[in-house]
Amino acid sequence: MAFQVTEVQRALKGADYPMDGKALADLAKKNGGDDDLVEALRDVPEVDGPNGVMKHLKGDLGGSTPGGNKSDEKSYKDVEGPAFQVNEVQKYLKGADYPMDGKALADLAKKNGAGDDLVGALQGLREVDGPNGVMKELKEHLGGKPGDA
């Protein structure tokens, strides 16, 4: 059986390394781990941390993730344009007094030290009434389909 890395880590939450297979299996069982995973962990020699566990189980890791694409062909979202993290954007919009339009947001971001790519993206936004509106507008502004207004 193949195990997902997240499944293994969830089952070993609270592990106090170094641990041997019996201790790992007992912890996984206590944390509600799958019976097959518990049994596979019993065979693990003493390890110093999660990497040791994963190294030992590597032949048993993988499998499809729920909702995953079964084909070998991968499709990727177009990421040629800039992408911004929420915490990054909000840091540069500190002190915003909503509602604000794109020009006001861009001016504030520039004053707070934002890069030209973020400032430029903010300039094109409609008026928003809060941080969630900024992120929604940024997403639509940057990730919309060609021809979208």
Contacts in CASP RR format, 6 or more apart in sequence:
PFRMAT RR
TARGET T0000
AUTHOR 0000-0000-0000
METHOD contacts of the structure
MODEL  1
MAFQVTEVQRALKGADYPMDGKALADLAKKNGGDDDLVEALRDVPEVDGP
NGVMKHLKGDLGGSTPGGNKSDEKSYKDVEGPAFQVNEVQKYLKGADYPM
DGKALADLAKKNGAGDDLVGALQGLREVDGPNGVMKELKEHLGGKPGDA
1 36 0 8 1.000
1 37 0 8 1.000
1 40 0 8 1.000
1 60 0 8 1.000
2 60 0 8 1.000
2 61 0 8 1.000
2 62 0 8 1.000
2 63 0 8 1.000
3 34 0 8 1.000
3 36 0 8 1.000
3 37 0 8 1.000
3 40 0 8 1.000
3 57 0 8 1.000
3 60 0 8 1.000
3 61 0 8 1.000
3 62 0 8 1.000
4 61 0 8 1.000
4 62 0 8 1.000
4 63 0 8 1.000
4 65 0 8 1.000
5 54 0 8 1.000
5 61 0 8 1.000
5 62 0 8 1.000
7 33 0 8 1.000
7 34 0 8 1.000
7 37 0 8 1.000
8 37 0 8 1.000
8 53 0 8 1.000
8 54 0 8 1.000
8 57 0 8 1.000
8 61 0 8 1.000
9 50 0 8 1.000
10 31 0 8 1.000
10 33 0 8 1.000
11 27 0 8 1.000
11 28 0 8 1.000
11 31 0 8 1.000
11 32 0 8 1.000
11 33 0 8 1.000
11 34 0 8 1.000
11 37 0 8 1.000
11 38 0 8 1.000
11 41 0 8 1.000
12 24 0 8 1.000
12 27 0 8 1.000
12 28 0 8 1.000
12 31 0 8 1.000
12 50 0 8 1.000
12 53 0 8 1.000
13 31 0 8 1.000
14 27 0 8 1.000
15 24 0 8 1.000
15 27 0 8 1.000
15 49 0 8 1.000
15 50 0 8 1.000
17 47 0 8 1.000
17 48 0 8 1.000
17 49 0 8 1.000
17 50 0 8 1.000
18 46 0 8 1.000
18 47 0 8 1.000
18 48 0 8 1.000
18 49 0 8 1.000
19 27 0 8 1.000
19 46 0 8 1.000
19 47 0 8 1.000
19 49 0 8 1.000
20 44 0 8 1.000
20 45 0 8 1.000
20 46 0 8 1.000
20 47 0 8 1.000
21 41 0 8 1.000
21 42 0 8 1.000
21 43 0 8 1.000
21 44 0 8 1.000
21 45 0 8 1.000
21 46 0 8 1.000
22 42 0 8 1.000
24 41 0 8 1.000
24 42 0 8 1.000
24 44 0 8 1.000
24 47 0 8 1.000
24 53 0 8 1.000
25 38 0 8 1.000
25 39 0 8 1.000
25 41 0 8 1.000
25 42 0 8 1.000
28 37 0 8 1.000
28 38 0 8 1.000
28 41 0 8 1.000
29 38 0 8 1.000
40 57 0 8 1.000
40 60 0 8 1.000
41 53 0 8 1.000
41 57 0 8 1.000
43 56 0 8 1.000
44 52 0 8 1.000
44 53 0 8 1.000
44 56 0 8 1.000
44 57 0 8 1.000
45 56 0 8 1.000
47 53 0 8 1.000
47 55 0 8 1.000
47 56 0 8 1.000
54 61 0 8 1.000
64 70 0 8 1.000
69 75 0 8 1.000
78 143 0 8 1.000
81 142 0 8 1.000
82 117 0 8 1.000
82 118 0 8 1.000
82 121 0 8 1.000
82 142 0 8 1.000
83 142 0 8 1.000
84 118 0 8 1.000
84 121 0 8 1.000
84 138 0 8 1.000
86 131 0 8 1.000
86 135 0 8 1.000
88 118 0 8 1.000
89 109 0 8 1.000
89 118 0 8 1.000
89 131 0 8 1.000
89 134 0 8 1.000
89 135 0 8 1.000
89 138 0 8 1.000
90 131 0 8 1.000
91 112 0 8 1.000
92 108 0 8 1.000
92 109 0 8 1.000
92 112 0 8 1.000
92 113 0 8 1.000
92 114 0 8 1.000
92 115 0 8 1.000
92 118 0 8 1.000
93 105 0 8 1.000
93 108 0 8 1.000
93 109 0 8 1.000
93 112 0 8 1.000
93 131 0 8 1.000
93 134 0 8 1.000
94 112 0 8 1.000
95 108 0 8 1.000
96 105 0 8 1.000
96 108 0 8 1.000
96 130 0 8 1.000
96 131 0 8 1.000
98 128 0 8 1.000
98 129 0 8 1.000
98 130 0 8 1.000
99 127 0 8 1.000
99 128 0 8 1.000
99 129 0 8 1.000
99 130 0 8 1.000
100 108 0 8 1.000
100 127 0 8 1.000
100 128 0 8 1.000
100 130 0 8 1.000
101 125 0 8 1.000
101 126 0 8 1.000
101 127 0 8 1.000
101 128 0 8 1.000
102 122 0 8 1.000
102 123 0 8 1.000
102 124 0 8 1.000
102 125 0 8 1.000
102 126 0 8 1.000
102 127 0 8 1.000
102 128 0 8 1.000
103 123 0 8 1.000
105 122 0 8 1.000
105 123 0 8 1.000
105 125 0 8 1.000
105 128 0 8 1.000
105 134 0 8 1.000
106 119 0 8 1.000
106 120 0 8 1.000
106 122 0 8 1.000
106 123 0 8 1.000
106 124 0 8 1.000
109 115 0 8 1.000
109 118 0 8 1.000
109 119 0 8 1.000
109 122 0 8 1.000
110 119 0 8 1.000
114 122 0 8 1.000
121 138 0 8 1.000
121 141 0 8 1.000
121 142 0 8 1.000
122 134 0 8 1.000
122 138 0 8 1.000
124 141 0 8 1.000
125 134 0 8 1.000
125 137 0 8 1.000
125 138 0 8 1.000
125 141 0 8 1.000
126 137 0 8 1.000
128 134 0 8 1.000
128 136 0 8 1.000
128 137 0 8 1.000
140 148 0 8 1.000
END
